[in-house]
């Protein structure tokens, strides 16, 4: 998984867009329910016919979008969210979490676009990749956070004719990773029974049904004691959460423990939780 091993993307996909030449009054405006208005304010892509492969190497690059701000009836700082679908009707779509505030700089990250594409395509494992090249449809949702009427604008839909992804950009649970609990309970080895798998939530990894006797020392590490080599001066105990440090001290289990061990990454810090209820 890309976040485990800190693989950084090294290339970018650069996509250009043309200005929209249509007069604003020529664009139809349709009021729909719940204060949502649909109108044309997203510019058409110039490179819509180019084949685009989203890879781990270009994951930090961007899709570059531009638009014209909808008319909220007053000077407003609007928020823009990018929505992605495999159908022009947007019967099923994913909205990118990142928010944008400048119509000239709406730049969703390639890795987020790859994840949206994979979710929509039903990707479950790396065996489902690479995806076939297929059309990808994009629209914008614009709103003003302080608007008491909660008015929202949905843009026109633009189409990229041929987009694919060749790496697992989504989070999939129960996938084994090269991270282990290594300690006195297993001869400090990287044993399969002590190998973490991806958890149900992003940036979590778990080992189920483990037993660690009181007084046992251990650490969280990869097979080579390399990039993953984490310990803690805090003692471990059932139903406790401890903070890990790179190359830290051996962790000591205070009491006999049986249950689930969870490793989590929160704002760049690793934590270890010992859940005796599972």
FENLIN-V248754 format. One record per residue. RES is the residue in one small letter. SS is DSSP state (a for helix, b for strand, c for the rest). OMEGA is omega in radians with two decimals (NA if undefined). D_FIRST is the distance of its C-alpha to the first C-alpha in whole Angstrom. Layout:
# FENLIN-V248754
<<RES | SS | OMEGA | D_FIRST> <RES | SS | OMEGA | D_FIRST>>
This chain:
# FENLIN-V248754
<<x | c | -2.98 | 0> <x | c | -3.09 | 4> <x | c | -3.13 | 6> <x | c | -3.01 | 6> <x | c | 3.02 | 7> <x | c | 3.10 | 9> <x | c | -3.09 | 9> <x | c | 3.13 | 12> <x | c | -3.02 | 13> <x | c | 3.13 | 17> <x | c | -3.11 | 18> <x | c | 2.97 | 20> <x | c | -3.10 | 21> <x | c | -3.11 | 25> <x | c | -3.13 | 27> <x | c | 3.13 | 30> <x | b | 3.12 | 32> <x | c | 3.06 | 36> <x | c | 3.12 | 38> <x | c | -3.05 | 40> <x | c | -3.10 | 43> <x | c | 3.06 | 44> <x | c | -3.09 | 47> <x | a | -3.11 | 45> <x | a | 3.13 | 48> <x | a | -3.10 | 48> <x | c | -3.11 | 44> <x | c | 3.08 | 45> <x | c | -3.11 | 44> <x | b | 3.05 | 43> <x | b | 3.11 | 43> <x | c | -3.04 | 41> <x | a | 3.07 | 41> <x | a | 3.05 | 40> <x | a | 3.14 | 40> <x | b | 3.13 | 38> <x | b | 3.08 | 40> <x | b | -3.14 | 38> <x | c | -3.08 | 39> <x | c | 3.04 | 38> <x | c | 3.08 | 37> <x | b | -3.10 | 34> <x | c | 3.14 | 35> <x | c | 3.13 | 34> <x | b | 3.07 | 32> <x | c | -3.01 | 33> <x | c | -3.07 | 31> <x | c | -3.14 | 30> <x | c | -3.14 | 31> <x | c | 3.04 | 28> <x | b | -3.06 | 25> <x | b | 3.07 | 22> <x | b | 3.10 | 19> <x | b | -3.06 | 16> <x | c | 3.07 | 13> <x | c | -3.12 | 10> <x | c | -3.13 | 14> <x | c | -3.07 | 16> <x | c | -3.14 | 13> <x | c | 3.05 | 15> <x | c | -3.02 | 18> <x | b | 2.77 | 20> <x | c | -3.11 | 23> <x | c | 3.14 | 26> <x | b | 3.04 | 28> <x | c | -3.10 | 32> <x | b | 2.99 | 34> <x | c | -3.04 | 38> <x | c | 3.05 | 38> <x | c | -3.12 | 39> <x | c | 3.12 | 43> <x | c | 3.12 | 42> <x | c | 3.11 | 46> <x | c | 3.11 | 46> <x | c | -3.03 | 44> <x | c | 2.98 | 40> <x | c | -3.05 | 37> <x | c | 3.02 | 35> <x | b | 3.14 | 31> <x | b | 3.02 | 29> <x | b | -3.13 | 26> <x | b | 3.07 | 25> <x | b | -3.03 | 25> <x | b | 3.12 | 23> <x | b | 3.03 | 24> <x | c | 3.11 | 25> <x | c | -3.13 | 29> <x | c | 3.12 | 31> <x | c | -3.13 | 33> <x | c | 3.07 | 29> <x | c | 3.04 | 30> <x | c | -3.10 | 26> <x | b | 3.05 | 24> <x | b | 3.07 | 21> <x | b | 3.12 | 22> <x | c | -3.07 | 20> <x | c | -3.06 | 20> <x | c | 3.12 | 21> <x | c | 3.13 | 25> <x | b | -3.03 | 27> <x | c | -3.10 | 31> <x | c | -3.10 | 32> <x | c | -3.13 | 33> <x | c | -3.05 | 33> <x | c | 3.05 | 29> <x | b | -2.92 | 27> <x | c | 3.08 | 24> <x | c | -3.07 | 21> <x | b | -3.11 | 17> <x | a | -3.11 | 16> <x | a | 3.07 | 13> <x | a | 3.11 | 15> <x | a | 3.10 | 17> <x | a | 3.13 | 14> <x | a | 3.11 | 13> <x | a | 3.11 | 16> <x | a | -3.11 | 17> <x | a | 3.07 | 15> <x | a | -3.11 | 16> <x | a | -3.12 | 20> <x | a | 3.10 | 19> <x | c | 3.12 | 18> <x | c | 3.12 | 15> <x | c | -3.11 | 14> <x | c | 3.11 | 11> <x | a | 3.10 | 11> <x | a | 3.13 | 14> <x | a | -3.05 | 15> <x | c | -0.07 | 15> <x | c | 3.08 | 16> <x | c | 3.01 | 18> <x | c | 3.04 | 22> <x | c | -3.09 | 23> <x | b | 3.11 | 25> <x | b | 3.08 | 26> <x | b | -3.07 | 25> <x | b | -3.07 | 27> <x | b | 2.97 | 27> <x | b | 3.12 | 29> <x | b | 2.93 | 29> <x | b | -3.11 | 30> <x | b | 3.13 | 33> <x | b | 3.05 | 34> <x | c | -3.02 | 36> <x | c | -3.07 | 35> <x | c | -3.10 | 38> <x | c | -3.09 | 40> <x | c | -3.13 | 42> <x | c | 3.10 | 42> <x | c | 3.11 | 38> <x | c | 3.10 | 39> <x | b | 3.05 | 36> <x | b | 2.94 | 36> <x | b | -3.09 | 34> <x | c | 2.90 | 34> <x | c | -3.12 | 35> <x | c | 3.02 | 32> <x | b | -3.00 | 31> <x | b | 2.88 | 30> <x | b | -2.95 | 27> <x | b | -2.97 | 28> <x | b | -3.11 | 26> <x | b | 3.12 | 22> <x | b | 3.04 | 19> <x | b | -3.06 | 15> <x | c | 3.11 | 14> <x | c | -3.07 | 10> <x | c | -3.13 | 8> <x | c | -3.13 | 8> <x | c | 3.08 | 9> <x | c | -3.14 | 8> <x | c | -3.10 | 9> <x | c | 3.05 | 11> <x | c | 3.06 | 12> <x | c | 3.13 | 9> <x | b | 3.09 | 10> <x | b | -3.10 | 8> <x | b | 3.05 | 10> <x | b | -3.03 | 11> <x | b | 2.79 | 15> <x | b | -3.11 | 18> <x | b | -3.10 | 20> <x | b | -3.07 | 24> <x | c | -3.12 | 27> <x | c | 3.14 | 27> <x | c | 3.11 | 25> <x | c | 3.13 | 27> <x | c | 3.13 | 24> <x | c | 3.06 | 22> <x | c | -3.05 | 18> <x | c | -3.14 | 20> <x | a | -3.11 | 18> <x | a | -3.10 | 20> <x | a | -3.13 | 18> <x | b | 3.10 | 14> <x | b | 2.95 | 12> <x | b | 3.13 | 11> <x | b | -3.11 | 9> <x | c | -3.12 | 12> <x | c | 3.13 | 14> <x | c | -3.12 | 13> <x | c | -3.14 | 11> <x | c | 2.97 | 10> <x | b | 3.12 | 11> <x | b | -3.02 | 11> <x | b | 2.89 | 14> <x | b | -3.08 | 17> <x | b | 2.97 | 20> <x | b | 3.09 | 23> <x | b | 3.07 | 23> <x | b | 3.13 | 27> <x | b | -3.14 | 27> <x | c | 3.08 | 31> <x | c | 3.12 | 32> <x | c | -3.14 | 32> <x | c | 3.07 | 29> <x | b | -3.11 | 27> <x | b | 3.08 | 24> <x | b | 3.01 | 20> <x | b | -3.02 | 17> <x | b | 2.98 | 15> <x | c | -3.07 | 13> <x | c | -3.06 | 16> <x | c | -3.05 | 17> <x | c | -3.05 | 18> <x | c | -3.07 | 16> <x | c | 3.05 | 14> <x | c | 3.11 | 13> <x | b | -2.97 | 17> <x | b | 3.07 | 18> <x | b | -3.13 | 21> <x | c | 3.02 | 24> <x | c | 3.10 | 28> <x | c | 3.07 | 28> <x | c | -3.12 | 29> <x | b | 3.10 | 27> <x | c | 3.09 | 28> <x | c | 3.11 | 28> <x | c | 3.07 | 27> <x | c | 3.09 | 26> <x | b | -3.11 | 23> <x | b | 3.12 | 23> <x | b | -3.12 | 22> <x | c | 3.08 | 20> <x | b | 3.12 | 21> <x | b | -3.13 | 19> <x | c | -3.13 | 21> <x | c | -3.09 | 23> <x | c | 3.00 | 26> <x | c | 3.09 | 26> <x | b | -3.14 | 25> <x | b | 3.10 | 28> <x | b | -3.07 | 28> <x | c | -3.09 | 32> <x | c | 3.04 | 32> <x | c | -3.10 | 32> <x | b | 2.96 | 28> <x | b | -3.14 | 27> <x | b | -3.09 | 25> <x | b | 3.05 | 21> <x | b | 3.14 | 19> <x | b | 2.98 | 16> <x | b | 3.13 | 14> <x | b | 3.09 | 14> <x | b | -3.08 | 13> <x | b | -3.14 | 16> <x | c | 3.05 | 17> <x | c | -3.11 | 15> <x | b | 3.09 | 17> <x | b | 3.08 | 16> <x | b | 3.10 | 18> <x | b | -3.11 | 19> <x | b | -3.10 | 21> <x | b | -3.05 | 23> <x | b | -3.09 | 24> <x | c | -3.13 | 27> <x | c | -3.09 | 28> <x | c | NA | 25>>
